[in-house]
Amino acid sequence: MNSITLKKTIAFLFAALLNSNIYIQINAQISTQDLSGRVNTITSAVPFLMITPDSRAGGMGDIGVATSPDANSQHWNAAKYSFIADDFGISMSYTPWLRSLVDDISISYLAGYKKFKKGQAFGASLRYFSLGNITFTNIQGGTIKDFRPNEFALDASYSMLFTDGFSGAITLRYIYSNLTGGISSGNSTTHPGNAVAADLSLYYTKNISLGGRPSNMSYGLQVSNIGSKISYTDDSESNFIPTNLRLGGTITYNIDDYNSLMFGTDLNKLLVPTPPLYDSVGNIIAGKDPNVSPITGIWQSFSDAPGGAKEEFREITWSFGTEYWYNKRFALRTGYFYEHATKGNRKFFTVGVGLKLNVFQMDFAYLLPMQQTNPLANTLRFSLLFDFKGLKNEEKKVKE
């Protein structure tokens, strides 16, 4: 394929690979004795779908499937919209991405919801991922064209209440990925990739008593990006999109009338085939054939790791987060994200703050990587949420 300038190549690879549990496997020939400790990450296309888009979750180690509902629930668990307090709200988020490598890669996120009677709600979101400006050159180094690779996903969801504390939702998604701008590769001409997908979500919440204080526990489940494969040329093999299973729970303790503290955990597992182990002539000697349909790949992903159950367990990422609120106005957040060294090796702490006023809420989050050379270093997220109920209350006060 045509070469790209070195700096942009590195950034492009990290943006398209690193942030979706995809690391380059250095050793192609690995013996079965090395199997248990080898790098064997799961690959997929459109990894931007798995990047945390909002600052609240970003400040808590990327947890969100069972946290209290807000406008950004569209990404984490749309079933939470059935329990949201306000009737209508929107959120805007912006994240400069891989800032330690380049300064023009970013992800923008717009989400909103409208709640109706009997716990029904509609949600929608637009996620846009820009990979900055890329200069494509030929083998002699001559410029072919400048192009800004970009991807986006457009969602719509419907959630409903099953019982007083239990809800479910379905989300439909259209995915567009234009990474090459139609550049030719060998005898093939590339084109943007297109895919459709769906999310299925469940949410359960219950008020409880802890130490005589009113508190809450919540649980969430989401299977996201159940959909078609995606391809960038007419004659190439299609790639899996990042179908993902997310489970989590939270417990919120109201210390007194002004202070509350929440603890939560999320577990994630990609429901995409694990690369098998091949011998020198290309025969599979451990694991299963990854060339299957998306639905088969989902079921196969629970038992296809060439290292067996031990490797399957390593494919789970763990997130731990906590959130403190004072007077429902000021929030402090922190969290930790863990991924096994053989499955991507992302390990980082996060911190965040939130400020809620009558009309809007501002959230900030900052990522602190465990490795000093981690390209995720200095990742800063910013979100702005609008509360239209608060806006109406302000207008009412002015009239009075």
N, C-alpha and C positions, 0 to 999 in steps of 0.2 A: 504494500500500500504506500501511497505518497508519504514522504516524511513531513514532520511538523517541527517547528522550532523547539529546541530542547526544553526551555523553561515551560512552554505551554504543554508540551508532551507530558512532562512530569505532573503538572497540575491536572491535565485532562485525565490521566490514568488514575490519579488519586481520587478525583471527583467522581469518576465513573466506577471505580473499583473499591477503593479503600473504605469508603463510608457505607458499603453494603456487605460487610464481612468478607470482602474479596481481596485476597492478597496473592501476589504472584508466587507460584510454587517454583522454587529454585531447582529442586532436584527432580528430574523426570524419572530416573531409575532408582527405585527404593525397594529394598528387600522387605519380606514379610516380617523379619525381625525388627525392623524400624517402624513398622506400621503404627504402633501404639503412640509414638511420639512425633510423627511427621506432620508437617503442615498440610492440611487437606481442607481448605475452605470451600464453602458452597458458593457457587457463582450464579448470578442472575443479571438480566438486563434491567434497565430503568431503576437503579438503586436509589434515586432521589426520593422514591415513594416511601422509603424507610427512614429518611432524615427527620428528626424531630423538628416540627415547624414553628412551635410556639415557645415563649420564654418561661411560662409557668412550669410546664413539664421539663423544659430544658434546665431549669434550676434545681430540679429534684431527681437528677440522674436518669432522665427520660422515662419516668413513670407517668401513667395517665389513664390506663384502662379502667381503674376503679376509683379514681379521685372524684371529688365533687364536680358536678357538671358546670361547664362554662361554654362560651361560644366556640372554643376550639375542640369541643368533644367530637366534632365531625371526623377528625383524624384518629382519635384514640378509641372511641366507643360511642357511636351515634345513639345508642339506646339510653345514654345519660340525659339526652334532651327531654325525655318524658318527665324528668324530675327537676328541671331547671326552674328557678323561681320566677324569672321574668318572661314576658310573652314574646319579646323580640330583642335580638342583639346581634352585633357583628364584631369581628376582630380582624386586625391587620397586623401581620408580623413580618419582620425582615431580619435576615441573617447573612452577613458577609461570611463566605465559606472558604476554608483553607487559606485564611488570611496570611499565615506564615509562609505560604508559597507564592501566591499572586494576590492582586488586589481587585480583581474584577469578576470573581465568581461569587454568586449569591443565590439565595432562595427566598422567594416572597410568597406569602400565604394570606389569602383572604377567605374568611369563613363567616357564616351567619346562620341563624335559625329563626323560625316562627312557630310558636307553640299555639295549639288549639285546645279545645275542650277535651275532657276525658283522657288527658295524658298523651295526646297525639302531637307530633311535631314534625316539621319538615326542616331539613338542613341542607346547606350547599357550601361548596368551597372551590377555590381555584388555587392550585399550587404551581408556581412558575420557577424553574431552575435555569439560570443563565450560567454558562461555562466561560464567559468572557470572550474576547476576540482571539481567533486562531488564524494564523497565516499558513496556508497550505502551499507547499513547494514541491517541485519535481525532484528527481534524483540528482540533478545537477545543482540544485539549490535555487532555481529560478522560481519566482512567485507565480502561483496559479490563481489564487484568489484569497481574499480575507473573508472570514465567516465567523458568525457568533453562534456556536452550537447552543441549542436550548431544548428544554423539555417542559411539558406541562401536563397536569391532570385536572380534569373537571369532574366534580362529584355532586350527587344529589342523594339525599337519604330520607327515609321515613321511619319514625319510631312510634311505638305505641305501648301503652301500659297493659300488662297482663293481669296483675294483681296490685294491691296497694304498694308493694315494695319491689315488684319485679317487672322489668320491661325488656323489649327486644327491638331490633332495628335491622333494616337492610339498606345498604348503600350501593348505588350503581356508579361506575367510574369509566370515563374515557381517557385514554393515555396517548399522548403524542410525544415522539422523541425524534428530533432532527439533529444528528451529531456530525454530519458530513456535508450537508448542503448540496448533495447530488454529485460529489466528487467520484470519479471512476476509480475502481480498484481492480487492476488486471483487466480481465475481459468483462467485468461486471460494473454496472452503474448503481451506486447506492441511492437509497431513497429514505425518507422519514419512516420510522416505525410507528405502527398504530396497534392498539390493543384495547379490549374492553374487559372490565373486571367487576366483581361485587364483593362487598364485605357483609358478614353476618355477625351481629353483636348481641350480647345479653348483659344485663346489669341488675344487681340485687342490692338493696340497701335496707338497713333496719336500724331504728333508734334503740339504744340500749342504755344501761346505767353502769357507770364505772365510779366506784368510790362515792356513790350517792349523787354523782353529777350526771346530767343528761349528756350522752355521747352517741356515737354512730359507728357502725361497721358496714363496709360495702365490698362487693366482689364484682369483678367484671371478666368477660370473655369476649374475644374478638378473633375471627378468622378473616384476614384481609387479603385483597388482591387475588381472589379466586377468579381466574379468567384465562384468556387465550395467550398463546405464546406471541412473541414479537420478532420481526425480521427486518433487516436493513438492506437486503438485496433480494432479487427474485429467485436466485438460484442457490442461496445460502440456507443453512440449517437455522430453524427458528430457535429463539432463546426463551427460557422460562422468565416470567416476571416474578417478583419476590412475594409469593404467597407466604403468609406468616400467621402463626398462632400466638396470641398474646393472652396471658392469664395474669390476674393480679388481685390484690386485696388491700384495703386501707382500714385503719381504725382512727377515729377522731375523738379526742378527749377534751371536753370543755372544762378548763381549769377553774374558771369563774365566769362571771358575766362579761368579762372583757378579753380574756385570753383563752385561746384554743391551740391544740397541738395535734397534728396529723402525722402518722407513720404509714408508709406504704411500700409494697413490693410488686414488681412486674417481672414475669418470666416470658421470654420470647424464643420461638423456634421457627426457623425457616422451613416451610413445607415444600422444599425443592430437593430433587435427588442429589445425594452426596456423590462426588466423583469416585468411581471405583478404582481398584488397583489393577493395573495391566501388567502383563509380562512383556518381554522384549519384542514379541510379534503382534501385540495388540489384543491378546485374549484376556478377558476378565478373570482374575484369580481370587479376588475378594471384593465383596460388594455386589451391586446389581447394575444392570444396563440402564443408563440414565436417559436413553432415547425412548421416552414414553410420553403419553398424553399428560396434560396438566392434572387431570383428576387422578390418574394412576400415580403420577408423581407425588401427589399429596399423601396418599395412603402409603406409598413406598418409602416416603421420607422418614417414617418412624422405625424402619428396620433395614435400611440399605447401607449404613455406614460400614466400610470394610473392616473397621476395628471393632465391630460389634457394639454391644450395649454401652460399653465404656465410652466409645467415640460418640454415640448418639447423645449421651448425657452431656458431653463437651459442647455440643451444638446449641445448647441452651444458653442464652445470655441472661444475666441477672441485673436488675436495677433496684436500688434502694433509695427512698427519698423521705424527707420530712418537711413539713410546712407549719410555720407558726404565724398566727394572726393575732394582732392586737386591735380590739374594738372593731373588727371587720373592716379596718381601714389600712393597716400596714402589715405587710407579710415579709417574713424571712424564710429562705428555703436553702436546702442543701441536699446533695445526693451522691451516689456512687454507682458507676456502671462497670460491669465485669464481663469480659469475653475471654474464653480460653486461648492460650497462646497458639494452639494449633488451628484455631478457627477464626483468626483475625487479630487477636491480641489487643483489642481496644480496652483500655482501662483508664478511667478518668473520674475525677471528682467534679462536682458542679456546685455553684452557689447562685443565689438569685434573690431579688427583692421585688416587692409589689406595693403599689400605692393605689388605693381605691377611693375615688371621690364620688360625688353624687351622680355625675353623668358618665364618667369614664374611669377606666383602670389602666395603669401603666405597669408593665412587667419587664424586668431585665434579668438576663442570665449570663453566666460566664463559665467557660469550661477550663478545667485545670488538669492537663494530661499527666499521667504517671511518668512518661518518658519525655525528657527535655526536647528531643528532636521530633516529637509527634507533630504531624502536619495539622492536627486538630487544635493545636495550641492557639490561644488568643481568640477562640470562637466566642463572639458576643452576640446574643440574641436580644431583640427588642419587639415587644408586642403592645398594642393599644386596643383595648376593648371598650365598646360603647354600650351603655345601658340606657335604652330608650325609655324605660319606666322612670329612671332617675331624671331624664330630660323633661318628661311630662310633669313630674313633681316640682321641678325647678320653675317651669312655666306657671304652674298653679300658684306657687308662692309669690311670683312676680305680680300676678293678677290680684291676689289678695292684698 
